[in-house]
Structures are given as structure tokens and as C-alpha cells.
Amino acid sequence: MSRAFSIPTVLRMVPNCLLKEFFQRLGHGDLGVAWERLGEREIEPIVQALNALAPAQFDNVEAALHNVFDLACETGIAAIIEAGVLAGDPDLPAAMPQEGGPYHKAMWAWLNRAEVVNRAVLTLSRLDRPTCHLERNGDAVWKGQWLEHERMPVEFIPLEG
């Protein structure tokens, strides 16, 4: 089943403590959000703060959240683990939080194992923004869909030889 990316969905599904660290890591500080008073899945103050960002800053946040979204599923978490093993990080599965769902795990990996996440997602971009994020499945095929317009599926299949 295909999933449709939306910023509110990612904000609702990722724990607030990780969202706060995510925005700090991107250089936005606390976004002016009172995180200590914010309930889990309470996203309106975050959305308002994001809407106040400059367009280039917003696009940067959106692209990073899209990477997390793309990996926040069973195949995405498997891709993170596979990329970790290939990168020489065999302890990744044990280090990854066990208590959270796929959004928690994907954001944790984005924050704590960025080099692995970058290997697990292939992003096609034009000059000003990403156009497609692809995940690698178990048989080395990269799959995803265009981010705009028709949102047609895209597959990169390695040549044999």
C-alpha cells in the first residue's frame, strides 16, 4: 500500500523529544515552541512555527522530514539496518530504540546514524529541491515515487553483469 507524505503526519508520529532535537540539529533552535508544555501529537504550534520559516528553510525541513517518512515503515527500517551492516555498524539493531514505532526508529536513525540513513535513501533532486526519494529493498531495487505532479512510481533496477 502506498503512503502519502504529509508534514503533519510525521509531526504527530515522531515523539516530541526527537522532534525538538531534529529542529535543533537543523539550526532552528526550539522553533519558539514551548516543548515542555506540548502534548504528544499536539502539532499546531510546530506547524505555525514551520509556516513562519523562510521558504528555503521550510524546504530544507520538509526534505529532511520526507526522508524520515520514507524510512518509517517495515522496509525502511530494514533498509536502515542493512545500510548499517554495509557501513560497518553491526550494533545498529541493538542500539535502535525497541519501544517505539517506525517513525520513532527512523527519526532516531536520522539523528544518531545520519551516514546510515543517507545510504538507505537515494534522493533525486533538481537544483532547488528534491524530486524523488527512493528506498532500497532486499533485492537491491530502489523504489519510490515522484514527489510532485502525478506522483508516478519510480524504480531503479541494477543491471546484471
N, C-alpha and C positions, 0 to 999 in steps of 0.2 A: 504494500500500500504506500502510495506517495504521500509525503507530508509537505505542507506549505509553510515556508518560513514566515514568522512574524516576530517582531521585536517583543511585543507584549507576552507572547507565549514563552520565549526564552527567559524574560524577566520574572515571570511567575514560577517557572520550573527550577531556576537556579537559586540555591539558598542565598539569603541576603549577605551573609558574611563573605561569600565568594564574589558576589556582585560588587560589593564595596571594594574588595581587593582588586577586582578586574578594572574598575574605573580608575583607581589609584595607579595601577600599572600602566594604563593608557595615558596618564598625565592629567587626569581631570579631578584629582583630589577626591573629596567626598561628594562632588556634584552639588553641594549645598543642601544635601538630603540629610535629615535627622535619622540616620540609620538605626540608632538605639531605640527610637520610638516607632519605627516602621515594622508593621507586621509582615510575616512571610506571606508572599503572594499579593501584598499591597504594593501596586506598581505605579499608581498615578503620580506621586511626587517624582519618581525616577523618570517617567515619560515626559513630564513637564520640564525637568532639567535637561533631558536629551534634546527636546524641541528648542531649547534656548541656545544650543551649541551652534557654532558656525557650521555651514554646510560641509566643509571638508572634514571637520572634527566629527560631525554626525556620521558621515560616510565611513570614516575610519572605525567608529564604534559599531556601526551596522555590519561592516565586513567581518570584524572580529566575532560578533555575536552569531553571524551566519556560519562561521567556521565551527563554533561550539554547537550550534543547532545541527549541522551536518554530521557531527560525530556523536550526537546524543541519541543513539539507538544501538541495538544489539550489534549490527555490523560495524558501526562506527567505533564502539568500544573495542571490538575485536581488532579493528584496523590500528587503533592506538597501541594495543598490546603487541600486535605483530610488528609495528614500526619500532616499538621499544626493544624488542628482541633483536631486530635487524640493526638497531643503533647501539647494541651492546648494553642494554639496560634490562637484564633478565629479572630484576627485582621489581619492575614496574607493577605487575599484577598484585603483588603483596603490599606495595606502597599505596596503591589506589584505594580510595575510601570504599569500604564494603557496605556501609549503611545507607548510602544514597542511591538515587536512581541514575539513569543515564545522563541527564542534564548535569547533575552534581559531578559525576565522574568526568564528563567531557570538559566542564569548566575547571575542575581540579587539574586535569591534564594540561589544559591551556595555560594555567597559572604556574604549574610546577614542572612541566615537561614540554616546554614550548618547542624544542627541537624535534621531539617525537611527534607532536601534533602537526608540525609543518611537513613531516614525512607522510603522515596519514591522510592529508588532504592536499589535492592538487588544485590550485586556483588558476583559472584562465582569466586574464584581465585585459582591458583596453587601457588607454593612457590614464583615464581619470577614475576608473572603478572596476571592481571585479565583474566578470560577466558569467562565470560558471565556477562552481565548486564541485570537485569530483572526489569520491571515496573509492578506495581500492578494496575489492572484495577478495575472497580467499583464492581465486584462480587468477589473480594479477590483473583483472579487468577494472579499469577506472570508470565509475558510473556516476551520473548526476543529471542535472538539467540546467538549461539556460535560466538565468535569474530574472530576465525581463521578457517582455512580449509574449510569445507563445508558450514559453517555459517547456520547450521540447526536450525530450530525453537526449543525453549525450553519453556515448561510450567510447573509451579508448581501449582497444584490444591489442596487446603486444603481438608483433609479428613472430612467427616461429622461425627458427633458423639459427 
